[in-house]
Amino acid sequence: MTFINKAKQSALKQQSIKYFRDHVSSGKAAFFKRYNMDLVMGRREGPFLWDIDGKKRLFNLHCNGGVFNLGHRNHELINLLKESFEDLDIGNGHLLSKARGDLAKLLSELMPDDLDYTVFGVSGGEAVDLAFKVARAYTGRTKIISVRGGYHGHTGLALAAGDEKYRTPFGPQLPLITQEEYDKKKAALLENL
């Protein structure tokens, strides 16, 4: 399969693909090329996104980064962020923060009585790493079992618990991580425990 004719791509799109391939993810760029996915994100608004050349408009059914709940460039959220940045910035995780304390208190009020603390992170991988660490500390067990083919993030334990294709470029598997095939019968039994 050949990629979309470069003559039909703008110079901006060609440069964007090259920079992404050379400096972000050659694997993802190769995947898009292999499957003839001639799209570089441009304008985004509500549930829609446009190609960087403005020639394609897609309804975004991919639900990451809050887009599913809030839409792209949600004006209410943008205005709230602009207003907040009049007094706040992204902060310093090493210092005490009234804003983080206020948010953590609000979150604790939404949780069951014994969940009083919030750990702020920047990614799902960090959240998975923390979940493994808390589970190990709480149970005293060290082994992690994950399902083959899964993706949990690109950070430490999350990467180790993910599919082999994600972790292989980073070296051998960590000890105490076991992967199993997904088994519907076993999953059903575990749900009933």
C-alpha positions as CSV (number, residue, x, y, z in Angstrom):
1,M,0.0,0.0,0.0
2,T,1.4,3.4,-0.8
3,F,0.9,6.6,1.2
4,I,-1.2,9.4,-0.1
5,N,0.5,11.2,-3.0
6,K,2.9,13.8,-1.4
7,A,2.1,16.1,-4.3
8,K,-1.4,16.5,-2.8
9,Q,0.0,17.2,0.7
10,S,0.9,20.7,1.8
11,A,4.5,21.5,2.7
12,L,3.2,22.1,6.3
13,K,1.7,18.6,6.4
14,Q,4.8,16.9,4.9
15,Q,7.1,18.8,7.4
16,S,4.8,17.9,10.3
17,I,4.9,14.2,9.4
18,K,8.7,14.3,9.0
19,Y,9.2,16.0,12.4
20,F,6.8,13.6,14.1
21,R,8.5,10.6,12.5
22,D,12.0,11.9,13.3
23,H,11.5,13.3,16.8
24,V,8.3,11.8,18.4
25,S,7.4,8.3,17.2
26,S,8.7,6.7,14.0
27,G,6.5,3.7,14.8
28,K,3.3,5.7,14.9
29,A,4.3,7.5,11.7
30,A,5.0,4.2,10.0
31,F,1.6,2.8,11.2
32,F,-0.3,5.8,9.7
33,K,1.7,5.5,6.4
34,R,1.1,1.7,6.3
35,Y,-2.7,2.1,6.6
36,N,-2.9,5.2,4.4
37,M,-4.0,7.5,7.2
38,D,-3.2,10.8,5.7
39,L,-4.2,12.9,8.8
40,V,-2.3,15.4,10.9
41,M,-4.5,17.1,13.4
42,G,-5.2,20.8,12.8
43,R,-8.1,22.8,14.1
44,R,-10.2,21.2,16.8
45,E,-13.6,22.3,18.1
46,G,-16.3,20.4,20.1
47,P,-16.6,16.8,18.8
48,F,-14.8,17.7,15.5
49,L,-11.2,17.8,14.3
50,W,-9.9,18.9,11.0
51,D,-6.8,17.9,9.1
52,I,-3.9,20.4,9.2
53,D,-4.7,21.3,5.6
54,G,-8.3,22.0,6.5
55,K,-9.6,19.6,3.9
56,K,-11.0,16.9,6.1
57,R,-13.4,17.2,9.1
58,L,-13.8,14.2,11.3
59,F,-16.2,13.5,14.2
60,N,-13.8,12.4,16.9
61,L,-14.9,9.2,18.6
62,H,-11.5,8.7,20.3
63,C,-12.1,9.4,24.0
64,N,-8.7,10.4,25.4
65,G,-7.6,13.6,27.1
66,G,-11.0,14.6,28.3
67,V,-12.3,15.1,24.7
68,F,-15.1,12.6,25.2
69,N,-16.5,14.4,28.2
70,L,-15.7,18.0,27.3
71,G,-15.1,18.3,23.6
72,H,-12.1,19.9,21.9
73,R,-11.4,23.5,23.0
74,N,-14.4,23.6,25.3
75,H,-15.0,27.4,25.6
76,E,-16.3,27.2,29.1
77,L,-13.1,25.4,30.2
78,I,-10.8,27.7,28.1
79,N,-12.4,30.7,29.8
80,L,-12.0,29.2,33.2
81,L,-8.4,28.3,32.6
82,K,-7.6,31.8,31.3
83,E,-9.3,33.3,34.4
84,S,-7.4,30.9,36.7
85,F,-4.0,31.8,35.1
86,E,-4.5,35.4,36.2
87,D,-3.6,34.2,39.7
88,L,-2.2,30.7,39.3
89,D,0.4,28.9,37.2
90,I,1.1,25.2,36.8
91,G,2.5,25.2,40.3
92,N,5.4,23.5,42.0
93,G,4.8,20.0,43.2
94,H,7.4,20.4,46.0
95,L,5.7,23.2,47.8
96,L,2.4,23.4,49.7
97,S,-0.5,24.7,47.5
98,K,-3.8,26.1,48.6
99,A,-5.3,25.3,45.2
100,R,-4.2,21.6,45.3
101,G,-5.4,21.4,48.9
102,D,-8.8,22.8,48.0
103,L,-9.2,20.4,45.1
104,A,-8.1,17.4,47.1
105,K,-10.6,18.2,49.9
106,L,-13.4,18.5,47.3
107,L,-12.3,15.1,45.8
108,S,-12.3,13.5,49.2
109,E,-15.8,14.7,49.8
110,L,-16.9,12.7,46.7
111,M,-15.2,9.5,47.8
112,P,-16.0,6.9,50.4
113,D,-15.2,7.8,54.0
114,D,-11.8,6.1,54.1
115,L,-10.4,7.7,50.9
116,D,-9.1,11.1,52.1
117,Y,-5.9,11.6,50.1
118,T,-5.3,12.6,46.5
119,V,-2.1,12.0,44.5
120,F,-1.8,14.3,41.6
121,G,-0.2,12.9,38.5
122,V,0.2,13.8,34.9
123,S,-0.7,10.6,33.1
124,G,-2.6,7.3,33.1
125,G,0.7,5.5,33.3
126,E,1.5,7.3,36.6
127,A,-1.9,6.4,37.9
128,V,-1.3,2.7,37.0
129,D,2.1,2.7,38.6
130,L,0.6,4.2,41.8
131,A,-2.2,1.7,41.8
132,F,0.3,-1.2,41.7
133,K,2.4,0.3,44.4
134,V,-0.6,0.9,46.7
135,A,-1.9,-2.6,46.0
136,R,1.5,-4.1,46.9
137,A,1.8,-2.1,50.0
138,Y,-1.8,-2.9,51.2
139,T,-1.7,-6.6,50.4
140,G,2.0,-7.3,51.1
141,R,2.1,-9.2,47.8
142,T,4.6,-8.4,45.1
143,K,3.5,-10.3,42.0
144,I,1.5,-8.4,39.3
145,I,-0.6,-10.3,36.8
146,S,-1.7,-8.6,33.6
147,V,-3.5,-9.7,30.4
148,R,-1.4,-10.1,27.2
149,G,-2.2,-7.5,24.6
150,G,-3.0,-4.7,27.1
151,Y,-1.7,-1.2,27.2
152,H,-1.4,0.5,30.6
153,G,1.1,3.4,29.8
154,H,4.7,4.0,29.2
155,T,5.9,4.5,32.8
156,G,7.7,1.9,34.9
157,L,5.3,-0.8,36.2
158,A,2.6,0.3,33.8
159,L,4.9,-0.4,30.8
160,A,6.1,-3.7,32.4
161,A,2.5,-4.9,32.7
162,G,1.7,-3.9,29.1
163,D,2.0,-5.9,25.9
164,E,5.4,-7.1,24.8
165,K,5.4,-4.8,21.8
166,Y,5.3,-1.7,24.0
167,R,8.0,-2.8,26.5
168,T,10.5,-4.7,24.2
169,P,12.3,-1.5,23.0
170,F,13.1,-0.7,26.6
171,G,14.8,-3.9,27.6
172,P,13.9,-7.2,29.4
173,Q,10.7,-7.8,31.4
174,L,10.8,-6.8,35.1
175,P,10.7,-9.6,37.6
176,L,7.5,-10.4,39.4
177,I,5.3,-9.4,36.4
178,T,3.4,-12.3,34.8
179,Q,1.2,-12.0,31.7
180,E,-1.7,-14.3,31.0
181,E,-4.1,-14.8,28.1
182,Y,-7.5,-13.3,28.7
183,D,-9.9,-16.0,29.7
184,K,-13.6,-15.1,29.9
185,K,-14.4,-18.0,32.3
186,K,-11.7,-17.0,34.7
187,A,-12.7,-13.4,34.5
188,A,-16.3,-14.3,35.3
189,L,-15.1,-16.3,38.3
190,L,-13.0,-13.5,39.6
191,E,-15.9,-11.1,39.3
192,N,-18.0,-13.3,41.6
193,L,-15.3,-13.5,44.4
